[in-house]
Amino acid sequence: MEGHQILTTTLFLSVVALTIGITIWASRNSSGAADHYAGGRNFSGFQNGLAIGGDYMSAASFLGISGAIALSGYDGFLYSIGFLVAWLVALLLVAEVLRNSGRYTMADQLAYRMKQRPVRTAAATSTVVVSIFYLLAQMVGAGALVALLLGVSSEGVKNLTIFFVGALMIFYVTVGGMKGTTWVQIVKAVLLMAGSALIVVLVLAKFGFNLSDLLGTAAANSGKGGAFLEPGLKYGVTTTSKLDFISLGLALVLGTAGLPHILIRFYTTPTSRDARKSVLWAIGLIGTFYLFTLVLGFGAAALLDKDSYAEVAASGGNLASPLLAEAVGGGPDSTGGAVLLAVIAAVAFATILAVVAGLTLTSSVSVAHDLYNSVWKRGTASEAQELKVSRYAAAGIGLVAILLAIPAQKLNIAFLVALAFAIAASANLPSIIYNMFWRRFNTRGAVWSIYGGLIASVGLVVFSPVVSGKGVDPVSGKNLSLLPTSIDISWFPLENPGLVSIPIAFFLGWLGSVTSKEPDAEARYTELEVRALTGAGAEAASQH
């Protein structure tokens, strides 16, 4: 077993070494803000499509969704459907117009026809909050993975892993910038697709490539029978759970088009045609991957023994894919099992590193470009000063994410990401949609919509069963909420706030706009429309 441990650790460290090497290489080819923020705008549609896939197919997808399917069957697969359908919203509404009308951040597009300081402050605040929620999920996944690899369950090791991931992501962003981050994401996308395809083929081979046999065995082994393959196991038991499902679906479908780390990727292409092509490539890649999660999740339910299945349940579903890889390789004590576990864990870790780098870069760029230069320095900061602040911001955001991830380790990472999507859909998407398609939209509408959506979504999560009042798991005896069982402040019944917070944000955007007059915002709408449709001036600074 010791030999297996050495093999696992070697493969694992090789992936880390590869990503560090890419980052150092990229740093030697980067100079100035355009390279650090947007990779020099010279990635092709195919390259950017791979990078978007690498950014989007996070640990939540690979570990969380397969785990949700393994534990909840059909209802777990609803995450995959939501994540995939969301890309149509991103393609049809956001990709090309955002790339044409912005420069480095989401706020560039909003501030083009509005008052710079209030809008940029609101957009930067929202970007940082969404990024930190998303970062939590990746850090939790990293802790669970390394603990499994090293065969330890100590909280100290998990906490140390979270700290290590945080330190690595700060290194990627400060040294490699967008160029380094993009290449790490491209390599990670290739590794993830290859690793997932290998496990999918091995799982299907166990059932003679008969999907029906796989599903039937999964239903029988889950202990839930036919209900495992039907809607309602998780989201159809009560009226509240049905509403929770609608809320989750809304958040997933609308959240992608408001995720700052996905939006910033559209600025790395040289033309709007490449921006469109990159989304099409990403859809193909991501669609294939989410079909893989179906086999990974049901495969875990079908092939894992009772002890391993209990371990998956205790991890909130996060260990389903790694333990499945070990099982199809020959089991825990076999060389094949150790190799496949190491490969999948290394791929998952690369996934985590790529996504945390993208998230940290996005939020640090927003702090430097929007808050520091545009708000505090009123556009007078030099490029060198802005880049310096961006690097300091990356370190600060990394530290906050580390401190918040440690207490959040008991939560399913797909669920944590769904919260980030709900916040993005509430705080970012309404203002982006209004700004691009409604002439009357103005500064007050944007600020009310962003802050209103942000406060509503985060506030409702604080007073939801996620934070308190969910009780104890009857099997593992673990507290299912973040706060101790003695504290219960959960007056909001839904676990995902999207159903309430998204309409609030749209309403406040409308109300703020109709209760204030801002002729400049209306006058510049036509200019923004021309930029959005033609790309004229996309390279120019968004200051006015």
Secondary structure in CASP SS format (residue, H / E / C, confidence):
PFRMAT SS
TARGET T0000
AUTHOR 0000-0000-0000
METHOD secondary structure of the structure
MODEL  1
M C 1.00
E H 1.00
G H 1.00
H H 1.00
Q H 1.00
I H 1.00
L H 1.00
T H 1.00
T H 1.00
T H 1.00
L H 1.00
F H 1.00
L H 1.00
S H 1.00
V H 1.00
V H 1.00
A H 1.00
L H 1.00
T H 1.00
I H 1.00
G H 1.00
I H 1.00
T H 1.00
I H 1.00
W H 1.00
A H 1.00
S H 1.00
R H 1.00
N C 1.00
S C 1.00
S C 1.00
G H 1.00
A H 1.00
A H 1.00
D H 1.00
H H 1.00
Y H 1.00
A H 1.00
G H 1.00
G H 1.00
R H 1.00
N C 1.00
F C 1.00
S C 1.00
G H 1.00
F H 1.00
Q H 1.00
N H 1.00
G H 1.00
L H 1.00
A H 1.00
I H 1.00
G H 1.00
G H 1.00
D H 1.00
Y H 1.00
M C 1.00
S C 1.00
A H 1.00
A H 1.00
S H 1.00
F H 1.00
L H 1.00
G H 1.00
I H 1.00
S H 1.00
G H 1.00
A H 1.00
I H 1.00
A H 1.00
L H 1.00
S H 1.00
G C 1.00
Y H 1.00
D H 1.00
G H 1.00
F H 1.00
L H 1.00
Y H 1.00
S H 1.00
I H 1.00
G H 1.00
F H 1.00
L H 1.00
V H 1.00
A H 1.00
W H 1.00
L H 1.00
V H 1.00
A H 1.00
L H 1.00
L H 1.00
L H 1.00
V H 1.00
A H 1.00
E H 1.00
V H 1.00
L H 1.00
R H 1.00
N H 1.00
S H 1.00
G C 1.00
R C 1.00
Y C 1.00
T C 1.00
M H 1.00
A H 1.00
D H 1.00
Q H 1.00
L H 1.00
A H 1.00
Y C 1.00
R C 1.00
M C 1.00
K C 1.00
Q H 1.00
R H 1.00
P H 1.00
V H 1.00
R H 1.00
T H 1.00
A H 1.00
A H 1.00
A H 1.00
T H 1.00
S H 1.00
T H 1.00
V H 1.00
V H 1.00
V H 1.00
S H 1.00
I H 1.00
F H 1.00
Y H 1.00
L H 1.00
L H 1.00
A H 1.00
Q H 1.00
M H 1.00
V H 1.00
G H 1.00
A H 1.00
G H 1.00
A H 1.00
L H 1.00
V H 1.00
A H 1.00
L H 1.00
L H 1.00
L H 1.00
G C 1.00
V C 1.00
S C 1.00
S C 1.00
E H 1.00
G H 1.00
V H 1.00
K H 1.00
N H 1.00
L H 1.00
T H 1.00
I H 1.00
F H 1.00
F H 1.00
V H 1.00
G H 1.00
A H 1.00
L H 1.00
M H 1.00
I H 1.00
F H 1.00
Y H 1.00
V H 1.00
T H 1.00
V H 1.00
G H 1.00
G H 1.00
M H 1.00
K H 1.00
G H 1.00
T H 1.00
T H 1.00
W H 1.00
V H 1.00
Q H 1.00
I H 1.00
V H 1.00
K H 1.00
A H 1.00
V H 1.00
L H 1.00
L H 1.00
M H 1.00
A H 1.00
G H 1.00
S H 1.00
A H 1.00
L H 1.00
I H 1.00
V H 1.00
V H 1.00
L H 1.00
V H 1.00
L H 1.00
A H 1.00
K H 1.00
F C 1.00
G C 1.00
F C 1.00
N C 1.00
L H 1.00
S H 1.00
D H 1.00
L H 1.00
L H 1.00
G H 1.00
T H 1.00
A H 1.00
A H 1.00
A H 1.00
N H 1.00
S H 1.00
G C 1.00
K C 1.00
G H 1.00
G H 1.00
A H 1.00
F H 1.00
L H 1.00
E C 1.00
P C 1.00
G C 1.00
L C 1.00
K C 1.00
Y C 1.00
G C 1.00
V C 1.00
T C 1.00
T H 1.00
T H 1.00
S H 1.00
K H 1.00
L H 1.00
D H 1.00
F H 1.00
I H 1.00
S H 1.00
L H 1.00
G H 1.00
L H 1.00
A H 1.00
L H 1.00
V H 1.00
L H 1.00
G H 1.00
T H 1.00
A H 1.00
G H 1.00
L C 1.00
P H 1.00
H H 1.00
I H 1.00
L H 1.00
I H 1.00
R H 1.00
F H 1.00
Y H 1.00
T H 1.00
T C 1.00
P C 1.00
T C 1.00
S H 1.00
R H 1.00
D H 1.00
A H 1.00
R H 1.00
K H 1.00
S H 1.00
V H 1.00
L H 1.00
W H 1.00
A H 1.00
I H 1.00
G H 1.00
L H 1.00
I H 1.00
G H 1.00
T H 1.00
F H 1.00
Y H 1.00
L H 1.00
F H 1.00
T H 1.00
L H 1.00
V H 1.00
L H 1.00
G H 1.00
F H 1.00
G H 1.00
A H 1.00
A H 1.00
A H 1.00
L H 1.00
L C 1.00
D C 1.00
K H 1.00
D H 1.00
S H 1.00
Y H 1.00
A H 1.00
E H 1.00
V H 1.00
A H 1.00
A H 1.00
S C 1.00
G C 1.00
G C 1.00
N C 1.00
L C 1.00
A H 1.00
S H 1.00
P H 1.00
L H 1.00
L H 1.00
A H 1.00
E H 1.00
A H 1.00
V H 1.00
G C 1.00
G C 1.00
G C 1.00
P C 1.00
D C 1.00
S C 1.00
T H 1.00
G H 1.00
G H 1.00
A H 1.00
V H 1.00
L H 1.00
L H 1.00
A H 1.00
V H 1.00
I H 1.00
A H 1.00
A H 1.00
V H 1.00
A H 1.00
F H 1.00
A H 1.00
T H 1.00
I H 1.00
L H 1.00
A H 1.00
V H 1.00
V H 1.00
A H 1.00
G H 1.00
L H 1.00
T H 1.00
L H 1.00
T H 1.00
S H 1.00
S H 1.00
V H 1.00
S H 1.00
V H 1.00
A H 1.00
H H 1.00
D H 1.00
L H 1.00
Y H 1.00
N H 1.00
S H 1.00
V H 1.00
W H 1.00
K C 1.00
R C 1.00
G C 1.00
T C 1.00
A C 1.00
S C 1.00
E H 1.00
A H 1.00
Q H 1.00
E H 1.00
L H 1.00
K H 1.00
V H 1.00
S H 1.00
R H 1.00
Y H 1.00
A H 1.00
A H 1.00
A H 1.00
G H 1.00
I H 1.00
G H 1.00
L H 1.00
V H 1.00
A H 1.00
I H 1.00
L H 1.00
L H 1.00
A H 1.00
I H 1.00
P H 1.00
A H 1.00
Q C 1.00
K C 1.00
L C 1.00
N C 1.00
I H 1.00
A H 1.00
F H 1.00
L H 1.00
V H 1.00
A H 1.00
L H 1.00
A H 1.00
F H 1.00
A H 1.00
I H 1.00
A H 1.00
A H 1.00
S H 1.00
A H 1.00
N C 1.00
L H 1.00
P H 1.00
S H 1.00
I H 1.00
I H 1.00
Y H 1.00
N H 1.00
M H 1.00
F H 1.00
W C 1.00
R C 1.00
R C 1.00
F C 1.00
N C 1.00
T H 1.00
R H 1.00
G H 1.00
A H 1.00
V H 1.00
W H 1.00
S H 1.00
I H 1.00
Y H 1.00
G H 1.00
G H 1.00
L H 1.00
I H 1.00
A H 1.00
S H 1.00
V H 1.00
G H 1.00
L H 1.00
V H 1.00
V H 1.00
F C 1.00
S C 1.00
P C 1.00
V C 1.00
V C 1.00
S C 1.00
G C 1.00
K C 1.00
G C 1.00
V E 1.00
D C 1.00
P C 1.00
V C 1.00
S C 1.00
G C 1.00
K C 1.00
N E 1.00
L C 1.00
S C 1.00
L C 1.00
L C 1.00
P C 1.00
T C 1.00
S C 1.00
I C 1.00
D C 1.00
I C 1.00
S C 1.00
W C 1.00
F C 1.00
P C 1.00
L C 1.00
E C 1.00
N C 1.00
P C 1.00
G H 1.00
L H 1.00
V H 1.00
S H 1.00
I H 1.00
P H 1.00
I H 1.00
A H 1.00
F H 1.00
F H 1.00
L H 1.00
G H 1.00
W H 1.00
L H 1.00
G H 1.00
S H 1.00
V H 1.00
T C 1.00
S C 1.00
K C 1.00
E C 1.00
P H 1.00
D H 1.00
A H 1.00
E H 1.00
A H 1.00
R C 1.00
Y H 1.00
T H 1.00
E H 1.00
L H 1.00
E H 1.00
V H 1.00
R H 1.00
A H 1.00
L H 1.00
T H 1.00
G C 1.00
A C 1.00
G C 1.00
A C 1.00
E C 1.00
A C 1.00
A C 1.00
S C 1.00
Q C 1.00
H C 1.00
END
